[in-house]
Amino acid sequence: MIGIRIEQLSKYYGPSAALDAVDLRIEPGEIFFLLGPSGCGKTTLLRCLAGFCTPDTGVIRFGDEDVTHLPAHRRRTGMVFQNYALWPHKTVAENVAFGLEELRVGREEIRRRVGEALAAVQMEQTAQRGIHELSGGQQQRIALARALVVRPRCLLLDEPLSNLDAKLRLEMRTEIRRICKEAGLTAVYVTHDQKEALSVADRMAVLRAGRVCQVGTPEAVYRAPVSRFVADFVGETNFLEAEAAGQSGDRLTVSLDGTLFQTETPASGIAAGSPVPLSIRPEAWRITRTGGETAGPNTLRGRIEEAIYLGEVAQYRVSAGRHTLKVTEMNPRRAEAGREIGLSVAPEDVVVFPADA
Ligand code: ATP
């Protein structure tokens, strides 16, 4: 298992930076996600790791080895792409064996290792089949086996599930995680799908315009986003402009149009009256049956203006004073517009953005 270190990596196309001084440290055995909107530089960064793209400045290390200028075929990475890139005229076993033949591995060892790689992705039974006889999900498993068979130092995955239908995509998320963990591989995985990142990653980096906005575990990035951009890209949220009102213990209390909200943010250094940008996730609100029961801090009264019933949840648009809020109710009995409701939120779910966000 190797760790990967990326130091001050930049890549320019003409005057614009596809990567702008990126620093990242990926631990041995970690499944690390690069997440961000289209054009933020995810693929460029992955291609720099694979050796298909030469950065203009910066260093990439695999373990202690500086691989920045090492040709792609000597980096010993395994690549998995969204279009699988399998040979249509070869059998499954021939596809998986290809990389080993290139490395001039002996025939008996090839047979054994192809068997092992197919077993790792639970596709032993398909060895002699043609590629066109496999479903999309099965083809992606074979693409994974082909990447694993050469025992790569790290696995690089570029939107590997985006050609699969929604149900298969869910199944393959768990599978990819299992396969990486069982093989003990360090993996770097590119996606713009935040659910995929949240459900599979050990840690992730959120990128925007070639820069890293935040690095952390899925829970840390989701629950404590450092900026509006991250809060908005990873999940849905309500942005509110409050102002610092005082403190409760050593924690900040803010005022939203006169209603007080306790937070878990340390109050020190935030002057009373200064603007405080907040994020409160739709599912962080608790709904009480009627607005009349609501009083005290961390509560609001509102009216459901629009209701969408989705089975396990209901989504509401709620007007509360001059604010319009997105609210998600779990396990709803009914979802109807026109109801007067109370809303409350726990202090730990009132996310205060850092001053420099
Ligand atoms: P997507 O999710 O759409 O694949 P991405 O985050 O992977 O996007 P990149 O493909 O890394 O983004 O592209 C980053 C930026 O670099 C984009 O603005 C893109 O237009 C630009 N870019 C990428 N490759 C080239 C190239 N070969 N020539 C010129 N510009 C490029």
Residues whose N, C-alpha, C, O or C-beta is under 5 A from the ligand:
A	BS01	ATP	Y13 A18 P37 S38 G39 C40 G41 K42 T43 T44 H192
